[in-house]
Amino acid sequence: MQQLCYQRFVDEAFDENGRLCKFEFNADENYNFGYDVVDYLAEKCPDKVAMIYLSADMKTEKRFTFGDMKKYSDMCANYFLSLGIRKGDTVMLILKRHYQFWFSIVALHKIGAVVVPATNQLQKKDLTYRFNKANIKAVVVTADGDITQSCDEAIKECPQVEIKVIVNGQRDGWHDFNKELYEHDYEFVRPTGEDAPKRDEAMLMYFTSGTTGYPKLAVHAHTYSLGHIVTARHWHNVDPDGVHFTISETGWGKSVWGKLYGQWFCETAVMVFDFDKFDANEILPLFKKYNITSFCAPTTMYRFFIKEDLSKFDLSSLKYANVAGEAMNPEVFKQFYEATGLKIMEGFGQTETTLTIANLVNDEPKPGSMGKPNPQYHVVICDSEGNECNVGQVGEICIKVDEKIPYGLFMGYLEDDFSIDRRIEDGIYRTGDTAWMDEDGYFWFNGRSDDLIKSSGYRISPFEIESVVMELPYVLECAVTAVPDEIRGQLVKATIVLVKGKEGTDELKKEIQKYVKDVTAPYKYPRVVEFVDALPKTISGKIRRVDIRKQDNMEK
């Protein structure tokens, strides 16, 4: 059997049960995903399908081969260079699920620019913060909706943004991607010397959903793409002759987990459906139509699936299913298994990492468990003093890095002075998530050590929502927490103390919800609003969100 692309970069071994037990990387200092994977595959198998694209209205279908991906990423690299984008520049991509995202991100990797993906749900306030925090020089933005208008408003406060490119439309003052791309040569010469991107240099940055402040910016090196080989090969169990489908918009980290790096290392085609709103009755027929063989989605999507009559849909092509982004209810696992015969393989990771804990190929999943550590990382559960916890003892999920920094772990957070804070102390990276391990070595999620909200696969910072709500003149205090929900996993709840003389009515709840929707991304608005006379606090005056959550859980 011919060697797959990923095998050029790794040494792996398996235990007696067939589970991956060793995974080490081999990559020289000039390693670059654009050249060493995309261009390599364009030479090895130029006519092999790399991506199947379906438009939101389901009327336009495009199939791109690896040869196409080299051609269009080269054209795009030449185009971006002509606009003034250079190695080290930060470029924000707000492209939903448009196929132009793949042209752009690979092109920027080839140039050595730093990519900052973002969702089109951001508003002016969100964009202003992100443009300044990441020192964005260029934006490449979808014409859908009013995101370009929000960008223009934000850029008034962000003079460092010099280049604006619009995709699938035209706008005054913006470059037209769809027109101008094709004016450039489809051969891009790999840079050499100081212009050449290096393995350990910054390649990609994602904003996390901050829990104690505004979102932090996690910085990843070019080796981050290598870190996703395990994701695709040993968790998604992708078929080189099959089609993998991950539900994620390109503004979120999960997109490169399931729609780019690992899948193409394994020479697997990715399915991209450019939908605006998830509809199970639109998604389910795609499995048969496109012969989808592996699938990954957050728990919320599976909840919507099992509410349908799955017997009406042909899912026979599907051989493997995964879930991540939020803990999976065992009942969802059970109902999907009964309907399809497939055991959903759960996994855990962060914006700062790749797949960290998972039910890998040949594991027998325990419904509700995240699985066992990925051998790519040295994962342990530690107490507050850094000591490893005993079986059954809750502690923080940590990655030991005293011997080496594993490929896939972030470089650190970008600071306000554009330095990088590694965030590793005493040879340990602390994830901020807590869990416990059973006697068989399976990890069970317990909760956040902070207050991060996970709703429908989104990660939401309470601090951001509180800051917006507090802008309303009649709000005295506000605490944002999560409440359990059968469909979305968690809902955003705002517990509010009003100023004296203001009455909490249903109309006021709707007004607050609308204000949050208008000011920040719509998915962040509080679906639950409760008015109270006072918030629970510590002696020092800090709000105790944990008490609010406990009360909500008791009432539920």
Summary of the structure (lengths in Angstrom):
residues: 556
radius of gyration: 23.1
end to end distance: 55.4
largest distance: 76.2
contacts: 1891
relative contact order: 0.09
helix: 30%
strand: 26%
